[in-house]
Amino acid sequence: MDKRSSELNFHQRMELLVKDMVDKEISLKDAMREFEKIFYEQAARKHEGNQTRMAQALGVHRNTLHNRAKILKIKKRY
């Protein structure tokens, strides 16, 4: 694929990312953990650390969000 990254749709960009991870033999568990961590961090920035708004936007309960952030060792740096 010789399209520039900005011209690719979401699915195509994800395919390229996943292909790179598979080529590097990153385990599914590690890939999912990293994805979730980055996802939460981006949501935290967008909602300025407001866990209630983050939980609503992500479709999870606030307690679940708090517990996952603790498990993923996400530090509060918004």
A tleap script that builds the chain and sets N, CA, C and O, in Angstrom:
source leaprc.protein.ff14SB
mol = sequence {
  NMET ASP LYS ARG SER SER GLU LEU ASN PHE
  HIE GLN ARG MET GLU LEU LEU VAL LYS ASP
  MET VAL ASP LYS GLU ILE SER LEU LYS ASP
  ALA MET ARG GLU PHE GLU LYS ILE PHE TYR
  GLU GLN ALA ALA ARG LYS HIE GLU GLY ASN
  GLN THR ARG MET ALA GLN ALA LEU GLY VAL
  HIE ARG ASN THR LEU HIE ASN ARG ALA LYS
  ILE LEU LYS ILE LYS LYS ARG CTYR
}
set mol.1.N position { 0.850 -1.178 0.000 }
set mol.1.CA position { 0.000 0.000 0.000 }
set mol.1.C position { 0.893 1.238 0.000 }
set mol.1.O position { 1.705 1.401 0.911 }
set mol.2.N position { 0.771 2.091 -0.968 }
set mol.2.CA position { 1.626 3.261 -1.035 }
set mol.2.C position { 0.889 4.558 -0.723 }
set mol.2.O position { 1.394 5.646 -0.996 }
set mol.3.N position { -0.302 4.440 -0.152 }
set mol.3.CA position { -1.020 5.642 0.269 }
set mol.3.C position { -0.334 6.224 1.496 }
set mol.3.O position { 0.224 5.495 2.317 }
set mol.4.N position { -0.381 7.518 1.608 }
set mol.4.CA position { 0.133 8.147 2.814 }
set mol.4.C position { -0.793 7.835 3.966 }
set mol.4.O position { -1.993 7.644 3.770 }
set mol.5.N position { -0.245 7.781 5.165 }
set mol.5.CA position { -1.013 7.414 6.360 }
set mol.5.C position { -2.244 8.295 6.557 }
set mol.5.O position { -3.290 7.811 6.990 }
set mol.6.N position { -2.125 9.581 6.242 }
set mol.6.CA position { -3.249 10.488 6.439 }
set mol.6.C position { -4.390 10.200 5.465 }
set mol.6.O position { -5.526 10.606 5.711 }
set mol.7.N position { -4.106 9.512 4.370 }
set mol.7.CA position { -5.129 9.189 3.384 }
set mol.7.C position { -5.835 7.862 3.682 }
set mol.7.O position { -6.837 7.534 3.046 }
set mol.8.N position { -5.314 7.105 4.644 }
set mol.8.CA position { -5.890 5.812 4.976 }
set mol.8.C position { -7.053 5.978 5.944 }
set mol.8.O position { -7.060 6.881 6.781 }
set mol.9.N position { -8.032 5.096 5.816 }
set mol.9.CA position { -9.125 5.152 6.787 }
set mol.9.C position { -8.681 4.450 8.073 }
set mol.9.O position { -7.597 3.868 8.127 }
set mol.10.N position { -9.511 4.510 9.087 }
set mol.10.CA position { -9.176 3.959 10.402 }
set mol.10.C position { -8.803 2.478 10.303 }
set mol.10.O position { -7.787 2.058 10.858 }
set mol.11.N position { -9.603 1.700 9.613 }
set mol.11.CA position { -9.368 0.264 9.496 }
set mol.11.C position { -8.016 -0.021 8.833 }
set mol.11.O position { -7.278 -0.900 9.278 }
set mol.12.N position { -7.704 0.703 7.796 }
set mol.12.CA position { -6.437 0.498 7.088 }
set mol.12.C position { -5.239 0.846 7.978 }
set mol.12.O position { -4.225 0.147 7.967 }
set mol.13.N position { -5.366 1.935 8.752 }
set mol.13.CA position { -4.281 2.317 9.667 }
set mol.13.C position { -4.089 1.251 10.739 }
set mol.13.O position { -2.959 0.918 11.097 }
set mol.14.N position { -5.211 0.711 11.257 }
set mol.14.CA position { -5.131 -0.344 12.264 }
set mol.14.C position { -4.481 -1.597 11.675 }
set mol.14.O position { -3.673 -2.244 12.342 }
set mol.15.N position { -4.826 -1.944 10.435 }
set mol.15.CA position { -4.226 -3.105 9.789 }
set mol.15.C position { -2.710 -2.957 9.693 }
set mol.15.O position { -1.977 -3.912 9.948 }
set mol.16.N position { -2.243 -1.782 9.332 }
set mol.16.CA position { -0.803 -1.548 9.240 }
set mol.16.C position { -0.139 -1.677 10.601 }
set mol.16.O position { 0.932 -2.273 10.719 }
set mol.17.N position { -0.763 -1.128 11.617 }
set mol.17.CA position { -0.227 -1.213 12.966 }
set mol.17.C position { -0.166 -2.665 13.438 }
set mol.17.O position { 0.848 -3.107 13.979 }
set mol.18.N position { -1.249 -3.394 13.232 }
set mol.18.CA position { -1.308 -4.796 13.653 }
set mol.18.C position { -0.288 -5.627 12.877 }
set mol.18.O position { 0.375 -6.489 13.453 }
set mol.19.N position { -0.159 -5.375 11.589 }
set mol.19.CA position { 0.835 -6.099 10.788 }
set mol.19.C position { 2.229 -5.894 11.361 }
set mol.19.O position { 3.000 -6.845 11.482 }
set mol.20.N position { 2.551 -4.664 11.712 }
set mol.20.CA position { 3.848 -4.352 12.297 }
set mol.20.C position { 4.039 -5.098 13.623 }
set mol.20.O position { 5.123 -5.618 13.890 }
set mol.21.N position { 3.003 -5.150 14.443 }
set mol.21.CA position { 3.084 -5.838 15.734 }
set mol.21.C position { 3.252 -7.345 15.540 }
set mol.21.O position { 4.022 -7.981 16.259 }
set mol.22.N position { 2.538 -7.916 14.575 }
set mol.22.CA position { 2.664 -9.351 14.286 }
set mol.22.C position { 4.067 -9.649 13.759 }
set mol.22.O position { 4.685 -10.637 14.156 }
set mol.23.N position { 4.567 -8.795 12.868 }
set mol.23.CA position { 5.922 -8.978 12.335 }
set mol.23.C position { 6.961 -8.968 13.458 }
set mol.23.O position { 7.956 -9.689 13.392 }
set mol.24.N position { 6.729 -8.154 14.484 }
set mol.24.CA position { 7.655 -8.058 15.621 }
set mol.24.C position { 7.360 -9.105 16.696 }
set mol.24.O position { 8.010 -9.142 17.740 }
set mol.25.N position { 6.357 -9.963 16.418 }
set mol.25.CA position { 5.961 -11.048 17.312 }
set mol.25.C position { 5.566 -10.564 18.709 }
set mol.25.O position { 5.924 -11.171 19.718 }
set mol.26.N position { 4.831 -9.471 18.740 }
set mol.26.CA position { 4.281 -8.968 20.008 }
set mol.26.C position { 3.059 -9.809 20.335 }
set mol.26.O position { 2.200 -10.024 19.480 }
set mol.27.N position { 2.980 -10.283 21.566 }
set mol.27.CA position { 1.863 -11.152 21.941 }
set mol.27.C position { 0.551 -10.359 21.952 }
set mol.27.O position { 0.545 -9.142 22.137 }
set mol.28.N position { -0.548 -11.073 21.750 }
set mol.28.CA position { -1.865 -10.440 21.769 }
set mol.28.C position { -2.107 -9.791 23.117 }
set mol.28.O position { -2.633 -8.680 23.185 }
set mol.29.N position { -1.729 -10.468 24.187 }
set mol.29.CA position { -1.932 -9.929 25.544 }
set mol.29.C position { -1.198 -8.596 25.703 }
set mol.29.O position { -1.770 -7.632 26.211 }
set mol.30.N position { 0.052 -8.537 25.277 }
set mol.30.CA position { 0.828 -7.296 25.385 }
set mol.30.C position { 0.249 -6.197 24.493 }
set mol.30.O position { 0.197 -5.032 24.887 }
set mol.31.N position { -0.182 -6.574 23.293 }
set mol.31.CA position { -0.754 -5.603 22.358 }
set mol.31.C position { -2.052 -5.017 22.922 }
set mol.31.O position { -2.266 -3.806 22.864 }
set mol.32.N position { -2.909 -5.874 23.465 }
set mol.32.CA position { -4.182 -5.415 24.024 }
set mol.32.C position { -3.952 -4.512 25.233 }
set mol.32.O position { -4.631 -3.498 25.397 }
set mol.33.N position { -3.004 -4.883 26.065 }
set mol.33.CA position { -2.695 -4.087 27.261 }
set mol.33.C position { -2.199 -2.693 26.857 }
set mol.33.O position { -2.629 -1.684 27.416 }
set mol.34.N position { -1.297 -2.655 25.886 }
set mol.34.CA position { -0.749 -1.372 25.432 }
set mol.34.C position { -1.835 -0.517 24.785 }
set mol.34.O position { -1.909 0.688 25.027 }
set mol.35.N position { -2.674 -1.142 23.963 }
set mol.35.CA position { -3.766 -0.420 23.331 }
set mol.35.C position { -4.688 0.184 24.391 }
set mol.35.O position { -5.037 1.362 24.318 }
set mol.36.N position { -5.078 -0.627 25.373 }
set mol.36.CA position { -5.987 -0.146 26.419 }
set mol.36.C position { -5.355 0.999 27.206 }
set mol.36.O position { -6.023 1.982 27.526 }
set mol.37.N position { -4.088 0.869 27.511 }
set mol.37.CA position { -3.399 1.913 28.267 }
set mol.37.C position { -3.387 3.236 27.492 }
set mol.37.O position { -3.692 4.290 28.049 }
set mol.38.N position { -3.039 3.171 26.224 }
set mol.38.CA position { -3.009 4.387 25.403 }
set mol.38.C position { -4.407 4.961 25.238 }
set mol.38.O position { -4.590 6.178 25.262 }
set mol.39.N position { -5.394 4.087 25.073 }
set mol.39.CA position { -6.786 4.515 24.929 }
set mol.39.C position { -7.233 5.297 26.157 }
set mol.39.O position { -7.813 6.376 26.033 }
set mol.40.N position { -6.964 4.753 27.349 }
set mol.40.CA position { -7.327 5.436 28.595 }
set mol.40.C position { -6.579 6.760 28.749 }
set mol.40.O position { -7.163 7.763 29.158 }
set mol.41.N position { -5.288 6.759 28.421 }
set mol.41.CA position { -4.501 7.991 28.546 }
set mol.41.C position { -5.033 9.093 27.637 }
set mol.41.O position { -5.103 10.252 28.046 }
set mol.42.N position { -5.408 8.744 26.412 }
set mol.42.CA position { -5.959 9.732 25.487 }
set mol.42.C position { -7.308 10.264 25.992 }
set mol.42.O position { -7.586 11.460 25.898 }
set mol.43.N position { -8.132 9.369 26.524 }
set mol.43.CA position { -9.421 9.794 27.078 }
set mol.43.C position { -9.205 10.712 28.271 }
set mol.43.O position { -9.943 11.681 28.451 }
set mol.44.N position { -8.202 10.417 29.084 }
set mol.44.CA position { -7.891 11.255 30.247 }
set mol.44.C position { -7.502 12.663 29.809 }
set mol.44.O position { -7.924 13.649 30.412 }
set mol.45.N position { -6.694 12.747 28.756 }
set mol.45.CA position { -6.308 14.071 28.247 }
set mol.45.C position { -7.527 14.833 27.714 }
set mol.45.O position { -7.704 16.018 27.998 }
set mol.46.N position { -8.345 14.148 26.952 }
set mol.46.CA position { -9.509 14.797 26.355 }
set mol.46.C position { -10.462 15.326 27.411 }
set mol.46.O position { -11.013 16.418 27.269 }
set mol.47.N position { -10.657 14.552 28.472 }
set mol.47.CA position { -11.621 14.931 29.508 }
set mol.47.C position { -10.944 15.522 30.739 }
set mol.47.O position { -11.540 15.596 31.814 }
set mol.48.N position { -9.681 15.944 30.568 }
set mol.48.CA position { -8.909 16.615 31.601 }
set mol.48.C position { -8.927 15.863 32.923 }
set mol.48.O position { -9.000 16.466 33.994 }
set mol.49.N position { -8.859 14.536 32.836 }
set mol.49.CA position { -8.780 13.702 34.019 }
set mol.49.C position { -10.086 13.469 34.752 }
set mol.49.O position { -10.100 12.799 35.784 }
set mol.50.N position { -11.179 14.005 34.242 }
set mol.50.CA position { -12.485 13.812 34.882 }
set mol.50.C position { -12.939 12.375 34.624 }
set mol.50.O position { -13.369 12.034 33.523 }
set mol.51.N position { -12.834 11.536 35.668 }
set mol.51.CA position { -13.112 10.119 35.497 }
set mol.51.C position { -14.575 9.834 35.184 }
set mol.51.O position { -14.874 8.869 34.481 }
set mol.52.N position { -15.475 10.638 35.682 }
set mol.52.CA position { -16.894 10.421 35.387 }
set mol.52.C position { -17.160 10.627 33.903 }
set mol.52.O position { -17.826 9.807 33.271 }
set mol.53.N position { -16.641 11.722 33.340 }
set mol.53.CA position { -16.827 11.981 31.906 }
set mol.53.C position { -16.090 10.951 31.057 }
set mol.53.O position { -16.589 10.527 30.015 }
set mol.54.N position { -14.897 10.547 31.508 }
set mol.54.CA position { -14.136 9.523 30.786 }
set mol.54.C position { -14.922 8.218 30.735 }
set mol.54.O position { -15.048 7.603 29.676 }
set mol.55.N position { -15.448 7.802 31.878 }
set mol.55.CA position { -16.194 6.548 31.958 }
set mol.55.C position { -17.408 6.591 31.042 }
set mol.55.O position { -17.695 5.620 30.342 }
set mol.56.N position { -18.117 7.708 31.045 }
set mol.56.CA position { -19.290 7.840 30.164 }
set mol.56.C position { -18.870 7.734 28.706 }
set mol.56.O position { -19.510 7.028 27.927 }
set mol.57.N position { -17.810 8.423 28.332 }
set mol.57.CA position { -17.350 8.419 26.940 }
set mol.57.C position { -16.875 7.028 26.512 }
set mol.57.O position { -17.062 6.633 25.361 }
set mol.58.N position { -16.266 6.292 27.433 }
set mol.58.CA position { -15.729 4.971 27.108 }
set mol.58.C position { -16.758 3.863 27.273 }
set mol.58.O position { -16.530 2.728 26.855 }
set mol.59.N position { -17.891 4.195 27.883 }
set mol.59.CA position { -18.943 3.206 28.051 }
set mol.59.C position { -18.673 2.190 29.148 }
set mol.59.O position { -19.104 1.040 29.067 }
set mol.60.N position { -17.948 2.631 30.183 }
set mol.60.CA position { -17.680 1.762 31.326 }
set mol.60.C position { -18.081 2.482 32.604 }
set mol.60.O position { -18.234 3.703 32.621 }
set mol.61.N position { -18.250 1.712 33.673 }
set mol.61.CA position { -18.570 2.306 34.974 }
set mol.61.C position { -17.322 3.003 35.504 }
set mol.61.O position { -16.203 2.570 35.231 }
set mol.62.N position { -17.511 4.068 36.253 }
set mol.62.CA position { -16.392 4.835 36.813 }
set mol.62.C position { -15.470 3.954 37.661 }
set mol.62.O position { -14.250 4.111 37.614 }
set mol.63.N position { -16.043 3.038 38.428 }
set mol.63.CA position { -15.221 2.142 39.254 }
set mol.63.C position { -14.377 1.210 38.384 }
set mol.63.O position { -13.228 0.913 38.712 }
set mol.64.N position { -14.956 0.755 37.277 }
set mol.64.CA position { -14.212 -0.096 36.348 }
set mol.64.C position { -13.038 0.680 35.768 }
set mol.64.O position { -11.926 0.160 35.678 }
set mol.65.N position { -13.285 1.918 35.379 }
set mol.65.CA position { -12.240 2.780 34.840 }
set mol.65.C position { -11.113 2.935 35.855 }
set mol.65.O position { -9.938 2.789 35.517 }
set mol.66.N position { -11.477 3.229 37.096 }
set mol.66.CA position { -10.485 3.411 38.163 }
set mol.66.C position { -9.660 2.136 38.367 }
set mol.66.O position { -8.435 2.189 38.475 }
set mol.67.N position { -10.346 0.994 38.417 }
set mol.67.CA position { -9.659 -0.281 38.639 }
set mol.67.C position { -8.737 -0.645 37.476 }
set mol.67.O position { -7.623 -1.118 37.698 }
set mol.68.N position { -9.191 -0.429 36.233 }
set mol.68.CA position { -8.356 -0.739 35.072 }
set mol.68.C position { -7.129 0.173 35.031 }
set mol.68.O position { -6.030 -0.275 34.706 }
set mol.69.N position { -7.319 1.448 35.361 }
set mol.69.CA position { -6.189 2.383 35.384 }
set mol.69.C position { -5.158 1.931 36.422 }
set mol.69.O position { -3.952 2.042 36.199 }
set mol.70.N position { -5.631 1.432 37.531 }
set mol.70.CA position { -4.740 0.940 38.580 }
set mol.70.C position { -3.977 -0.293 38.096 }
set mol.70.O position { -2.764 -0.384 38.281 }
set mol.71.N position { -4.680 -1.234 37.480 }
set mol.71.CA position { -4.057 -2.454 36.960 }
set mol.71.C position { -3.039 -2.134 35.872 }
set mol.71.O position { -1.960 -2.724 35.826 }
set mol.72.N position { -3.391 -1.194 34.995 }
set mol.72.CA position { -2.511 -0.823 33.883 }
set mol.72.C position { -1.391 0.125 34.313 }
set mol.72.O position { -0.521 0.473 33.515 }
set mol.73.N position { -1.424 0.537 35.579 }
set mol.73.CA position { -0.422 1.444 36.148 }
set mol.73.C position { -0.363 2.763 35.394 }
set mol.73.O position { 0.710 3.256 35.044 }
set mol.74.N position { -1.546 3.323 35.153 }
set mol.74.CA position { -1.630 4.616 34.485 }
set mol.74.C position { -1.524 5.699 35.547 }
set mol.74.O position { -2.335 5.776 36.469 }
set mol.75.N position { -0.510 6.524 35.393 }
set mol.75.CA position { -0.323 7.610 36.342 }
set mol.75.C position { -1.176 8.798 35.944 }
set mol.75.O position { -1.436 9.012 34.760 }
set mol.76.N position { -1.604 9.558 36.909 }
set mol.76.CA position { -2.451 10.720 36.632 }
set mol.76.C position { -1.565 11.867 36.146 }
set mol.76.O position { -0.974 12.599 36.939 }
set mol.77.N position { -1.492 12.000 34.837 }
set mol.77.CA position { -0.729 13.104 34.215 }
set mol.77.C position { -1.508 13.620 33.018 }
set mol.77.O position { -1.211 13.259 31.879 }
set mol.78.N position { -2.455 14.419 33.255 }
set mol.78.CA position { -3.327 14.911 32.192 }
set mol.78.C position { -2.823 16.248 31.800 }
set mol.78.O position { -3.390 16.885 30.912 }
savepdb mol mol.pdb
quit
